[in-house]
Amino acid sequence: MKGPLVSIVINCYNSERFLDRALKSIYSQTYKNWEIIFWDNLSTDSSSNIAKSYDDKLKYYKATKNTNLGIARKKAIELAKGDYLAFLDCDDEWMPEKLEKQVNALERNKNYDFSYTGVHYINEYNKIILKYLPKAISGDVLSYQLNKYEIGIQSVLIRNNIDMNFNQNLQFSPDYDLLMNIASKYRAYVIREYLIKYRVVSGSLTNQKIHLWWSEMKYTLDFIFEKNPNLINYLPFNRIKIRLKKEIVSLGKGKIIKKNSKSNFIKPSEWDDLIIQKDIVLIDLRNTYEIKIGRFRNSINPLTNNFSQFPKRFKEMKFKKDKKIAMYCTGGIRCEKASNYLSQEGYKNIFQLKGGIINYLDYANKNSKCTNWKGECFVFDNRVTINKKLMPGKYVQCHGCRTPITKKETMSEMYIKGVSCPHCYNKRSDIQKKSSMSRQKQINLAEIKNTQHSFSRITKL
């Protein structure tokens, strides 16, 4: 039995460097009923020769003129005959079971219209530089994507009978626009497995047009919120600044190469059983002010004010290289960096909480599970903290120093709303306090008059 036909769209423009690897990853699929719609956007290198060297399962088409990606995607889709659509860019690759797992999932679950998967980010030399598994729960995933976008065009499998259209005016993000609009109307089957390889390449077309990212993303979100006015009550941040960084968080140790050592991701369902073991050392990788709000019982506080202090603090602990070390942080990013660093330093038994504290609390809440977590968890948005039920916690934030403070601390003489708190009253200058007072005065007057002000919680884009 062949199963439904999958049409795989490949849009190509001067992609000879990695094209053969991409195509071979398709021909290596365990699911065999597919066709490739290869749209050549007037390449001037050897891309066409590479594509034409494959058999007739690859259907080669050449554009009459070079167009942007949205137009090229649309033209290729119009030629697809499959029951499902998939996409692969010329510098990316699929794992062998990618199509088989997704086709089986959607054939068994007819109430889902598309699927996406986890990803390995690789460099130009095929080395893994980051791993990401999707966090959203199968079903309506739009709300999660608004918080943290995680759908890669290379990872999707989409039923070919749903309403979809590539915006032909977008230069940088027609894929984002398509997938966000699909997510706003259809249900996703999320597969938490690494089934694609996304290559990060300097000088790629994506990087060349990244300056368009914010304006085009805003265009997409404006459209979605217009169509879904009751989607959310407010945005988590009043102001967004975009800055390109080489590292999300830095240890201050330059490039870290992971050695072959035992490093395990521990699922939330297995975490409590691990950390109660007597031979385990449990380390909290967050900053001290976060740990004061909540932590796992018996965890060690390294007393860091920023992540770059961790190597020095850890060295002072003087653990043996074969010591079992379990680590956790808010979402898992610091654990990834610290795990690689400790592996490089020769530590052999490293464990980390998969998906971090938020993933653990989400699992515990859904399964009504008693936990070893004590307190609340600091988050980097207007909620300030969340409790075990993932609802906004009891802390507020001092807008003078951004420190989370308790209700008791707001009763202090040093607490002036919008200006200072016991943590910063003696640290802030008179000029800083005067500026904050002026800001708070504007807010107070606006609230009395029941009018908007420039510091209001944003309710629409």
VMD Tcl script that draws the C-alpha trace (Angstrom):
set ca {
  {0.00 0.00 0.00}
  {1.51 3.28 -1.14}
  {-0.31 5.69 1.15}
  {-1.15 9.31 0.31}
  {1.12 11.26 -2.03}
  {3.33 13.94 -0.49}
  {4.40 16.87 -2.68}
  {7.72 18.29 -1.51}
  {8.32 21.88 -2.60}
  {11.91 23.02 -3.08}
  {12.58 26.62 -4.08}
  {16.11 27.08 -5.35}
  {18.32 30.00 -6.24}
  {22.09 29.45 -6.56}
  {22.10 26.72 -3.91}
  {24.70 24.30 -5.28}
  {26.73 24.08 -2.06}
  {24.31 21.98 0.02}
  {21.67 21.03 -2.55}
  {22.84 17.44 -3.07}
  {22.73 16.77 0.69}
  {19.20 18.15 0.87}
  {17.98 16.00 -2.01}
  {19.65 12.87 -0.68}
  {17.85 13.38 2.65}
  {14.56 13.19 0.72}
  {15.58 10.10 -1.25}
  {16.58 8.48 2.05}
  {13.07 8.79 3.51}
  {11.50 5.59 4.81}
  {8.19 6.85 3.38}
  {8.42 6.47 -0.39}
  {5.24 7.90 -1.95}
  {6.35 11.43 -2.71}
  {7.17 13.81 -5.53}
  {9.53 16.78 -5.57}
  {8.36 20.06 -7.11}
  {11.71 21.72 -7.79}
  {11.31 25.41 -8.66}
  {14.52 26.95 -10.01}
  {14.37 30.74 -9.60}
  {16.84 31.34 -12.47}
  {19.97 30.01 -10.74}
  {23.27 30.83 -12.41}
  {25.36 28.16 -10.68}
  {25.23 24.36 -11.06}
  {21.99 23.92 -9.10}
  {20.00 22.91 -12.20}
  {22.54 20.23 -13.16}
  {22.43 18.77 -9.65}
  {18.62 18.66 -9.65}
  {18.42 17.14 -13.15}
  {20.82 14.35 -12.16}
  {18.04 12.75 -10.07}
  {15.21 10.53 -11.38}
  {11.72 11.53 -12.51}
  {10.37 11.69 -8.95}
  {12.00 15.13 -9.03}
  {9.98 17.37 -11.34}
  {12.18 20.28 -12.43}
  {10.65 23.67 -13.32}
  {12.52 26.83 -14.27}
  {11.08 30.29 -13.67}
  {10.80 32.72 -16.57}
  {11.96 35.53 -14.28}
  {13.49 35.79 -10.82}
  {10.89 36.53 -8.14}
  {10.71 36.87 -4.37}
  {10.19 33.76 -2.25}
  {6.46 34.25 -1.70}
  {5.73 34.27 -5.44}
  {8.10 31.35 -6.05}
  {6.48 29.26 -3.28}
  {3.00 29.97 -4.67}
  {3.94 28.95 -8.23}
  {5.47 25.70 -6.98}
  {2.43 24.84 -4.84}
  {0.14 25.27 -7.86}
  {2.02 22.38 -9.52}
  {1.72 20.02 -6.55}
  {-0.56 16.99 -6.95}
  {-0.12 15.47 -3.50}
  {-2.55 14.97 -0.65}
  {0.03 16.61 1.60}
  {2.52 19.44 1.16}
  {6.01 19.62 2.65}
  {8.84 22.11 2.15}
  {12.60 21.76 2.21}
  {15.09 24.56 1.61}
  {18.22 23.73 -0.32}
  {20.63 24.03 2.62}
  {18.55 22.01 5.09}
  {18.00 18.27 5.58}
  {15.43 15.78 6.86}
  {15.91 12.81 9.16}
  {14.98 9.50 7.40}
  {11.69 8.96 9.29}
  {10.41 12.52 8.98}
  {7.69 11.93 6.41}
  {6.68 8.51 7.71}
  {6.05 9.77 11.24}
  {4.08 12.81 10.08}
  {1.98 11.02 7.47}
  {1.09 8.29 9.97}
  {0.20 10.87 12.62}
  {-2.12 12.87 10.34}
  {-3.69 9.78 8.79}
  {-4.54 8.45 12.25}
  {-5.75 11.85 13.50}
  {-8.06 13.38 10.91}
  {-8.98 16.27 13.21}
  {-5.50 17.78 12.75}
  {-4.61 19.64 9.56}
  {-0.87 20.07 9.83}
  {2.11 18.81 11.79}
  {5.52 20.10 12.79}
  {8.55 18.69 14.58}
  {11.74 19.36 16.53}
  {14.93 20.60 14.90}
  {18.69 20.30 15.05}
  {20.38 23.59 14.17}
  {23.62 22.79 12.34}
  {26.47 24.89 11.02}
  {28.15 24.90 7.63}
  {30.26 21.90 8.69}
  {27.23 19.77 9.72}
  {27.95 20.13 13.44}
  {24.96 20.49 15.77}
  {24.99 23.90 17.45}
  {21.53 23.81 19.06}
  {18.65 21.39 19.58}
  {15.02 22.43 19.95}
  {11.92 20.36 20.65}
  {8.54 22.09 20.28}
  {6.82 23.00 23.54}
  {3.26 23.64 22.31}
  {0.60 21.00 22.94}
  {-1.12 19.45 19.91}
  {-4.29 21.30 18.96}
  {-4.68 25.08 18.86}
  {-1.05 26.26 18.92}
  {-1.47 29.90 17.92}
  {-1.35 31.29 21.46}
  {1.96 29.56 22.06}
  {3.40 30.81 18.76}
  {2.56 34.37 19.79}
  {4.66 33.83 22.89}
  {7.47 31.85 21.29}
  {7.38 31.02 17.60}
  {8.62 27.49 16.94}
  {7.21 26.28 13.59}
  {9.84 25.84 10.89}
  {8.69 25.62 7.27}
  {11.10 22.70 6.80}
  {9.36 20.73 9.52}
  {5.72 21.05 8.47}
  {3.46 18.59 6.72}
  {0.18 20.23 5.63}
  {-3.01 18.80 4.20}
  {-3.26 20.13 0.65}
  {-6.98 20.80 0.93}
  {-6.80 23.58 3.52}
  {-6.83 27.30 2.79}
  {-3.27 28.58 2.46}
  {-1.64 31.37 0.56}
  {1.88 32.75 0.47}
  {1.91 36.53 0.71}
  {3.66 37.64 -2.45}
  {4.60 41.06 -1.08}
  {6.79 39.83 1.79}
  {10.55 39.69 1.16}
  {11.81 38.10 4.38}
  {8.99 36.20 6.08}
  {6.40 34.72 3.69}
  {6.88 31.37 5.48}
  {6.18 32.91 8.90}
  {3.12 34.68 7.50}
  {1.74 31.47 5.99}
  {2.30 29.30 9.05}
  {0.96 31.83 11.54}
  {-2.19 32.21 9.47}
  {-2.55 28.43 9.23}
  {-2.05 28.17 13.01}
  {-4.79 30.78 13.51}
  {-7.34 28.62 11.66}
  {-6.26 24.99 11.92}
  {-5.12 22.43 14.52}
  {-1.54 21.19 14.66}
  {-0.24 17.74 15.56}
  {3.04 18.43 17.38}
  {5.75 15.76 17.17}
  {8.39 16.16 19.87}
  {11.20 14.49 17.95}
  {14.23 15.85 16.11}
  {13.24 15.22 12.49}
  {14.90 18.07 10.58}
  {18.27 19.76 10.32}
  {18.21 23.53 9.85}
  {21.49 24.91 8.60}
  {22.68 28.30 9.87}
  {24.71 29.77 6.99}
  {26.36 33.17 6.90}
  {25.50 35.13 3.77}
  {22.23 33.24 3.15}
  {19.26 35.03 1.60}
  {17.56 34.94 4.99}
  {20.43 36.76 6.68}
  {20.68 39.28 3.84}
  {17.07 40.39 4.39}
  {16.89 40.15 8.17}
  {16.49 43.94 8.45}
  {12.91 43.41 7.22}
  {12.08 41.02 10.05}
  {10.28 43.38 12.42}
  {8.17 45.26 9.87}
  {7.02 42.07 8.14}
  {6.32 40.24 11.40}
  {4.22 43.19 12.56}
  {2.30 43.07 9.26}
  {1.41 39.42 9.90}
  {0.47 39.96 13.54}
  {-1.66 43.01 12.73}
  {-3.64 40.88 10.29}
  {-4.07 38.00 12.76}
  {-5.19 40.25 15.61}
  {-7.60 42.03 13.30}
  {-9.18 38.69 12.43}
  {-9.01 37.47 16.04}
  {-9.69 40.56 18.22}
  {-10.30 38.52 21.39}
  {-7.17 36.42 21.07}
  {-5.35 37.96 24.04}
  {-6.05 40.73 26.52}
  {-2.59 42.28 26.51}
  {0.94 41.83 25.26}
  {3.55 40.46 27.70}
  {5.95 43.34 26.95}
  {5.17 47.05 26.58}
  {8.14 47.62 24.32}
  {10.16 45.26 22.16}
  {13.78 45.88 21.24}
  {15.46 43.60 18.70}
  {19.20 43.02 18.86}
  {21.18 40.34 17.05}
  {23.49 38.47 19.43}
  {26.08 35.76 18.88}
  {24.84 34.00 22.01}
  {21.48 34.05 23.80}
  {23.26 33.81 27.14}
  {27.02 33.93 27.60}
  {29.32 32.14 30.01}
  {32.15 34.43 29.05}
  {34.26 31.47 27.93}
  {34.20 31.96 24.17}
  {33.40 29.02 21.92}
  {32.56 25.88 23.88}
  {33.00 22.50 22.19}
  {31.09 19.61 23.69}
  {33.16 16.51 24.42}
  {31.88 12.96 24.35}
  {30.55 12.53 27.86}
  {27.39 11.40 29.57}
  {24.91 14.29 29.47}
  {21.24 13.46 29.92}
  {18.04 15.40 29.43}
  {15.68 14.36 32.21}
  {11.95 14.49 31.51}
  {9.76 16.31 34.05}
  {8.09 12.97 34.85}
  {11.47 11.55 35.93}
  {13.00 14.65 37.53}
  {11.79 14.21 41.12}
  {13.03 10.61 41.26}
  {16.47 11.78 40.14}
  {16.99 14.74 42.48}
  {16.07 12.85 45.66}
  {18.98 10.44 45.12}
  {21.66 10.86 47.79}
  {24.59 10.88 45.36}
  {23.16 13.71 43.25}
  {24.26 17.34 43.54}
  {21.47 19.69 42.41}
  {22.50 23.14 41.12}
  {20.21 26.07 40.30}
  {21.73 27.97 37.35}
  {19.63 31.11 37.71}
  {20.59 34.39 39.35}
  {20.29 34.83 43.11}
  {17.23 37.10 43.00}
  {15.36 34.43 41.00}
  {16.34 31.64 43.39}
  {15.03 33.61 46.39}
  {11.55 33.55 44.81}
  {11.43 29.80 44.27}
  {13.62 26.72 43.86}
  {13.78 22.94 44.08}
  {14.35 21.65 47.60}
  {17.98 20.90 48.50}
  {19.33 22.74 45.45}
  {22.60 24.70 45.61}
  {22.57 28.44 45.00}
  {25.85 29.36 43.21}
  {25.33 33.00 44.30}
  {25.59 34.49 40.82}
  {24.27 37.85 39.69}
  {24.85 36.97 36.04}
  {25.57 33.77 34.15}
  {29.19 34.62 33.34}
  {30.00 34.23 37.05}
  {28.99 30.57 37.04}
  {32.34 29.01 35.93}
  {34.18 30.67 38.82}
  {31.49 29.79 41.38}
  {31.36 26.20 40.18}
  {35.13 25.82 40.40}
  {34.96 26.95 44.02}
  {32.63 24.01 44.78}
  {35.48 21.56 44.01}
  {33.41 18.62 42.80}
  {35.14 15.50 41.47}
  {34.93 14.85 37.74}
  {32.76 11.75 38.19}
  {30.27 13.44 40.53}
  {26.62 13.21 39.45}
  {25.47 16.77 38.79}
  {21.86 17.75 38.03}
  {21.11 21.29 36.83}
  {18.03 23.33 36.07}
  {17.03 26.83 34.94}
  {13.88 28.63 33.77}
  {13.60 27.32 30.22}
  {16.67 25.18 29.59}
  {19.00 27.55 27.72}
  {21.47 28.06 30.57}
  {21.52 24.29 31.18}
  {22.57 23.68 27.57}
  {25.48 26.10 27.89}
  {26.55 24.91 31.33}
  {26.32 21.24 30.31}
  {28.60 21.79 27.32}
  {31.02 23.79 29.46}
  {31.22 21.11 32.17}
  {31.66 18.41 29.53}
  {34.55 20.41 28.13}
  {36.01 20.60 31.63}
  {35.89 16.80 31.93}
  {32.80 16.20 34.08}
  {31.28 12.86 33.15}
  {27.81 12.62 34.70}
  {25.71 15.67 33.88}
  {21.91 15.78 34.01}
  {19.61 18.65 33.07}
  {15.88 19.25 33.39}
  {14.38 19.09 29.92}
  {12.50 22.28 29.08}
  {13.39 23.87 32.42}
  {11.20 24.84 35.36}
  {8.29 26.06 33.23}
  {8.05 22.72 31.42}
  {8.24 20.91 34.78}
  {5.48 23.02 36.34}
  {3.33 22.56 33.24}
  {3.70 18.76 33.51}
  {3.04 18.75 37.26}
  {-0.05 20.95 36.89}
  {-1.58 18.84 34.12}
  {-0.95 15.62 36.02}
  {-1.94 16.93 39.49}
  {1.46 15.86 40.75}
  {3.03 16.71 44.09}
  {6.42 18.28 43.47}
  {9.72 19.18 45.08}
  {9.34 22.75 43.85}
  {9.04 25.39 46.54}
  {7.77 28.93 45.87}
  {7.17 30.69 42.57}
  {9.15 31.05 39.35}
  {10.40 34.39 38.02}
  {9.53 35.05 34.37}
  {10.79 37.83 32.14}
  {7.51 39.56 31.30}
  {4.73 41.57 32.94}
  {3.54 38.62 35.02}
  {6.78 38.94 37.07}
  {6.32 35.47 38.62}
  {4.13 32.40 38.05}
  {2.91 29.92 40.63}
  {2.66 26.13 40.41}
  {-0.51 26.44 38.36}
  {1.31 28.70 35.85}
  {-0.88 31.64 36.88}
  {0.56 35.10 37.72}
  {2.14 34.98 41.18}
  {2.07 37.21 44.24}
  {5.16 39.31 43.42}
  {5.18 42.75 41.86}
  {8.09 44.51 40.24}
  {9.85 47.63 41.41}
  {10.01 49.90 38.37}
  {13.04 51.62 39.82}
  {15.37 48.60 39.80}
  {13.21 45.87 38.17}
  {13.56 43.64 41.25}
  {10.59 41.39 42.17}
  {9.23 42.43 45.57}
  {6.72 41.03 48.04}
  {3.59 42.69 49.39}
  {5.41 43.14 52.71}
  {8.22 45.05 50.97}
  {5.66 47.41 49.42}
  {4.74 48.45 52.99}
  {8.29 49.72 53.61}
  {9.00 53.45 53.90}
  {11.59 52.97 51.17}
  {8.95 51.75 48.72}
  {7.65 54.52 46.49}
  {5.49 53.18 43.69}
  {7.26 53.44 40.35}
  {10.36 54.95 41.99}
  {12.14 52.77 44.53}
  {11.97 49.82 46.92}
  {14.07 48.53 49.87}
  {16.50 46.99 47.35}
  {17.32 50.20 45.49}
  {16.30 53.16 47.66}
  {19.86 53.85 48.82}
  {21.40 52.96 45.44}
  {19.46 55.23 43.10}
  {20.57 58.84 42.68}
  {18.32 61.82 43.30}
  {18.25 62.48 39.55}
  {17.08 58.91 38.86}
  {14.39 59.12 41.53}
  {13.18 62.48 40.21}
  {12.87 61.06 36.69}
  {10.90 58.07 37.95}
  {8.63 60.32 40.02}
  {7.82 62.35 36.92}
  {6.95 59.17 35.05}
  {4.73 57.91 37.87}
  {2.97 61.26 38.09}
  {1.95 60.96 34.42}
  {0.60 57.48 35.10}
  {-1.35 58.57 38.18}
  {-2.96 61.55 36.41}
  {-3.93 59.40 33.43}
  {-5.52 56.80 35.71}
  {-7.51 59.47 37.57}
  {-8.81 60.82 34.24}
  {-9.31 57.27 32.91}
  {-7.23 58.02 29.83}
  {-4.39 56.22 28.07}
  {-0.78 57.10 28.75}
  {2.55 56.23 27.14}
  {3.32 53.60 29.78}
  {-0.01 51.74 29.51}
  {-0.14 47.98 29.20}
  {-0.44 47.41 25.45}
  {-3.69 45.75 24.45}
  {-3.26 45.79 20.66}
  {-0.38 45.93 18.22}
}
mol new
graphics top color blue
foreach p $ca { graphics top sphere $p radius 0.5 }
foreach p [lrange $ca 0 end-1] q [lrange $ca 1 end] { graphics top cylinder $p $q radius 0.2 }
display resetview
